Amino acid sequence: MQIPPHRHARSLPRRRVVLYATAALTAGVLAAGAGTLASAAPGQPAAAAAGVGLDDPHKKDIAMQLVSSAENSSLDWKAQYKYIEDIGDGRGYTAGIIGFCSGTGDMLELVELYTDRKPGNPLARYLPALRRVNGTDSHSGLGSGFESAWRSAAADTAFQQAQNDERDRVYFDPSVKQAKADGLRALGQFAYYDAIVMHGPGEDKVSFGGIRKTALSKAKSPAQGGDETAYINAFLDARKAAMKTEEAHSDTSRVDTEQRVFLNNGNLDLNPPLKWKVYGDSYTINQ
């Protein structure tokens, strides 16, 4: 089964994130679009985000817990380094903290990065097979041995760091950079990050860039002199509309009973304690 190119990231409720684009394509889109996206409107200086940003280590950990509550029904995001499963979506194996897939290229790039840093690791011998199955849902040359090797590698801090670095390169860093350029504080930065994790980069209406463009057509960003709460509401409205275009996104509780709750409480800095629900399950971060 061949996988169509130019897919977007999407979320399967209570499962891992599934990437629709190859990591190379995703990185290329971000690199090509970063200059355009990160720029404020002509003649408008980008406002500096107040307070502690999402790239603060503690706030970043909070962000990962929030995403994990939606993707794994757990706040323990670090337990997902070892996750590996074929969830039957046509993308082969889905694994790790953001759902690297054997059929979409990003798992291959992750293992290549890990092997560059640590030759002879448990996954290195599967690189030829990963290259062969890239673009398909095949397990040829992988199978139970690969699954065991993944779980074994997940105990290695070098592999954990490689997963962290790929997450940051493709999703976290670009989204937080854009949010700061738009004058958003930690909550708005998280709204951008959660959106790009689910929808992927790109400029069409259901990708991160398109969602942001729709929001900007409804409200000015703080960098443009707009009200921060009004703009985040517009972004969440656009995000929710994008989610509803696909059955896999039909549960919008990560917006309705999570991010919108924080916004309605005026918690623009995303400060604990935080209480929210996803898929009807309740979660709390006290500090």
C-alpha positions as CSV (number, residue, x, y, z in Angstrom):
1,M,0.0,0.0,0.0
2,Q,1.5,3.3,-1.1
3,I,1.1,6.4,1.1
4,P,0.1,9.6,-0.7
5,P,2.6,12.4,-0.2
6,H,1.9,15.8,1.4
7,R,-0.2,14.5,4.3
8,H,-0.7,16.4,7.4
9,A,-0.2,15.3,11.0
10,R,-3.3,14.1,12.7
11,S,-4.3,12.8,16.0
12,L,-6.1,9.5,16.7
13,P,-8.0,10.0,20.0
14,R,-6.3,8.2,23.0
15,R,-3.5,7.0,20.7
16,R,-0.2,8.5,19.5
17,V,0.1,11.3,17.0
18,V,0.2,10.0,13.4
19,L,2.4,12.0,11.0
20,Y,1.1,12.3,7.5
21,A,4.1,13.9,5.9
22,T,7.7,12.7,5.9
23,A,10.0,14.4,8.3
24,A,12.0,15.7,5.4
25,L,9.0,17.2,3.8
26,T,7.8,18.7,7.1
27,A,11.1,20.2,7.8
28,G,11.3,21.6,4.3
29,V,7.8,23.2,4.6
30,L,8.8,24.8,7.9
31,A,12.1,26.0,6.6
32,A,10.5,27.5,3.5
33,G,7.6,29.0,5.4
34,A,9.4,30.1,8.6
35,G,10.3,33.5,7.2
36,T,6.8,34.2,6.0
37,L,5.0,32.9,9.0
38,A,7.3,34.4,11.6
39,S,6.9,37.9,10.2
40,A,4.5,40.4,11.6
41,A,2.3,42.4,9.3
42,P,4.1,45.0,7.2
43,G,4.9,48.0,9.3
44,Q,4.0,46.3,12.5
45,P,6.7,45.3,14.9
46,A,6.4,41.9,16.6
47,A,5.4,42.3,20.2
48,A,7.5,40.5,22.7
49,A,5.6,37.8,24.7
50,A,5.3,38.7,28.4
51,G,6.0,36.3,31.2
52,V,7.7,33.0,31.0
53,G,7.5,31.4,27.6
54,L,6.7,27.8,26.7
55,D,10.4,27.2,26.1
56,D,11.0,27.6,29.8
57,P,11.9,24.0,30.9
58,H,9.0,23.8,33.4
59,K,6.5,25.2,31.0
60,K,7.7,22.9,28.3
61,D,7.1,19.9,30.5
62,I,3.6,21.2,31.2
63,A,3.0,21.4,27.5
64,M,4.1,17.8,27.0
65,Q,1.8,16.7,29.8
66,L,-1.1,18.5,28.2
67,V,-0.5,16.9,24.8
68,S,0.0,13.5,26.4
69,S,-3.3,13.8,28.2
70,A,-5.0,14.1,24.7
71,E,-2.8,11.6,22.9
72,N,-2.2,8.9,25.5
73,S,-4.7,9.5,28.3
74,S,-1.8,10.0,30.6
75,L,0.4,12.8,31.9
76,D,3.4,10.6,31.8
77,W,4.8,11.7,28.4
78,K,8.2,10.3,29.1
79,A,6.7,6.8,29.3
80,Q,6.1,7.1,25.5
81,Y,9.7,6.8,24.3
82,K,9.2,3.1,24.3
83,Y,5.8,3.1,22.7
84,I,5.5,1.2,19.4
85,E,2.5,-0.2,17.6
86,D,0.9,-0.6,14.2
87,I,-2.5,1.1,14.8
88,G,-3.8,0.0,11.4
89,D,-3.8,3.4,9.7
90,G,-1.7,2.4,6.7
91,R,1.5,4.1,8.0
92,G,3.2,1.0,9.4
93,Y,4.6,1.4,12.9
94,T,3.8,4.4,15.0
95,A,6.2,5.0,17.9
96,G,7.8,7.3,20.4
97,I,6.8,10.6,22.0
98,I,5.3,12.2,18.8
99,G,4.3,9.1,16.8
100,F,7.3,8.6,14.4
101,C,6.0,6.4,11.6
102,S,7.9,3.8,9.6
103,G,5.8,4.6,6.5
104,T,6.2,8.3,6.4
105,G,10.0,8.8,6.7
106,D,10.2,10.5,10.1
107,M,11.0,7.3,11.9
108,L,13.8,6.6,9.4
109,E,15.3,10.1,10.0
110,L,15.1,9.6,13.7
111,V,16.9,6.3,13.6
112,E,19.5,7.8,11.2
113,L,20.1,10.6,13.7
114,Y,20.4,8.2,16.6
115,T,22.8,6.1,14.6
116,D,24.9,9.1,13.6
117,R,25.3,9.9,17.3
118,K,25.6,6.3,18.5
119,P,26.7,3.7,15.9
120,G,25.9,0.1,16.8
121,N,22.7,1.0,18.7
122,P,20.0,-1.7,18.7
123,L,18.1,0.0,15.9
124,A,21.0,0.6,13.5
125,R,20.7,-2.8,11.8
126,Y,17.1,-2.1,10.8
127,L,18.0,1.0,8.8
128,P,18.1,-0.9,5.4
129,A,14.6,-2.3,6.2
130,L,13.3,1.2,7.2
131,R,14.5,2.6,4.0
132,R,12.8,-0.2,2.0
133,V,9.4,0.2,3.8
134,N,9.4,4.0,3.7
135,G,6.3,5.1,1.9
136,T,4.4,1.9,2.7
137,D,2.7,0.1,5.6
138,S,4.9,-2.9,5.3
139,H,6.7,-4.5,8.2
140,S,9.1,-6.4,6.0
141,G,12.4,-6.8,7.7
142,L,11.1,-5.3,10.9
143,G,8.5,-7.2,12.9
144,S,8.8,-8.4,16.5
145,G,12.6,-8.0,16.5
146,F,12.4,-4.4,15.6
147,E,9.7,-3.8,18.2
148,S,11.9,-5.3,20.9
149,A,14.9,-3.3,19.6
150,W,12.8,-0.1,19.8
151,R,11.8,-0.8,23.4
152,S,15.4,-1.6,24.3
153,A,16.7,1.6,22.7
154,A,14.1,3.6,24.5
155,A,16.0,3.0,27.7
156,D,19.0,4.7,26.2
157,T,19.2,8.4,27.0
158,A,20.8,9.0,23.6
159,F,17.7,7.7,21.9
160,Q,15.5,9.7,24.2
161,Q,17.4,12.8,23.3
162,A,17.2,12.1,19.6
163,Q,13.4,11.9,19.9
164,N,13.4,15.2,21.9
165,D,15.5,16.9,19.2
166,E,13.3,15.8,16.3
167,R,10.2,16.9,18.2
168,D,11.8,20.3,18.8
169,R,13.2,20.7,15.3
170,V,9.9,19.9,13.5
171,Y,7.2,21.1,15.9
172,F,8.0,22.8,19.1
173,D,10.6,25.3,18.2
174,P,8.9,26.6,15.0
175,S,5.5,26.9,16.7
176,V,6.8,28.7,19.8
177,K,8.9,31.0,17.6
178,Q,5.8,31.9,15.5
179,A,3.7,32.5,18.6
180,K,6.3,34.8,20.2
181,A,6.5,36.7,16.9
182,D,2.7,37.1,17.1
183,G,3.0,38.5,20.6
184,L,1.5,35.5,22.4
185,R,2.2,34.4,25.9
186,A,2.6,30.8,27.1
187,L,-1.1,29.8,26.5
188,G,-1.1,31.0,22.9
189,Q,2.3,29.4,22.4
190,F,0.8,26.1,23.5
191,A,-2.2,26.6,21.3
192,Y,0.1,26.9,18.3
193,Y,2.2,23.9,19.4
194,D,-0.8,21.6,19.9
195,A,-2.2,22.6,16.6
196,I,1.0,22.0,14.6
197,V,1.4,18.6,16.3
198,M,-2.1,17.5,15.2
199,H,-2.5,19.3,11.9
200,G,1.1,19.6,10.7
201,P,2.7,22.6,8.9
202,G,1.4,23.9,5.7
203,E,-0.8,26.7,4.3
204,D,-4.0,24.9,3.4
205,K,-7.0,25.6,5.6
206,V,-6.6,22.5,7.8
207,S,-2.9,22.9,8.4
208,F,-1.2,25.1,11.0
209,G,-0.4,27.9,8.6
210,G,-4.0,27.9,7.3
211,I,-5.5,27.8,10.7
212,R,-3.4,30.8,11.7
213,K,-4.3,32.7,8.6
214,T,-8.0,32.1,9.3
215,A,-7.6,33.4,12.8
216,L,-5.8,36.5,11.5
217,S,-8.6,37.2,9.2
218,K,-11.0,37.3,12.2
219,A,-8.9,39.1,14.8
220,K,-5.6,41.0,15.0
221,S,-2.7,39.4,16.8
222,P,-1.2,41.2,19.8
223,A,1.8,42.0,17.5
224,Q,-0.7,43.8,15.3
225,G,-2.1,45.7,18.2
226,G,-5.0,43.3,18.8
227,D,-6.4,41.8,22.0
228,E,-4.6,38.6,23.0
229,T,-7.7,36.8,24.4
230,A,-9.8,37.7,21.3
231,Y,-7.0,36.5,19.0
232,I,-6.6,33.2,20.8
233,N,-10.3,32.7,20.7
234,A,-10.3,33.3,17.0
235,F,-7.4,30.8,16.6
236,L,-9.2,28.2,18.7
237,D,-12.3,28.7,16.6
238,A,-10.3,28.1,13.4
239,R,-8.6,25.1,14.9
240,K,-11.9,23.6,16.0
241,A,-13.3,24.1,12.5
242,A,-10.3,22.4,11.0
243,M,-10.7,19.5,13.4
244,K,-14.3,18.9,12.4
245,T,-13.3,18.4,8.8
246,E,-12.0,14.9,9.6
247,E,-13.6,12.1,11.6
248,A,-10.4,11.4,13.5
249,H,-10.6,15.0,14.8
250,S,-14.3,15.0,15.6
251,D,-13.7,15.1,19.4
252,T,-12.7,18.7,20.1
253,S,-12.4,18.4,23.8
254,R,-8.7,19.3,23.8
255,V,-9.9,22.7,22.6
256,D,-13.3,22.9,24.4
257,T,-12.5,21.6,27.9
258,E,-8.8,22.2,27.9
259,Q,-7.4,25.2,26.1
260,R,-10.6,27.2,26.1
261,V,-11.0,26.6,29.9
262,F,-7.5,28.1,30.5
263,L,-8.4,31.0,28.3
264,N,-11.7,31.7,29.9
265,N,-10.0,31.7,33.3
266,G,-7.6,34.4,32.0
267,N,-4.6,32.2,32.4
268,L,-2.6,33.5,29.5
269,D,0.7,32.6,31.1
270,L,-0.5,28.9,31.5
271,N,0.4,28.9,35.2
272,P,-0.5,26.0,37.5
273,P,-2.6,24.8,39.1
274,L,-4.3,23.6,35.9
275,K,-7.5,21.6,35.7
276,W,-9.0,20.3,32.5
277,K,-10.8,17.4,30.8
278,V,-10.0,15.5,27.6
279,Y,-12.4,12.9,26.2
280,G,-14.3,13.2,29.5
281,D,-11.3,12.3,31.7
282,S,-10.1,14.8,34.3
283,Y,-6.5,15.9,34.8
284,T,-4.7,18.2,37.2
285,I,-1.3,19.8,37.2
286,N,-0.7,21.4,40.6
287,Q,2.7,23.0,40.1
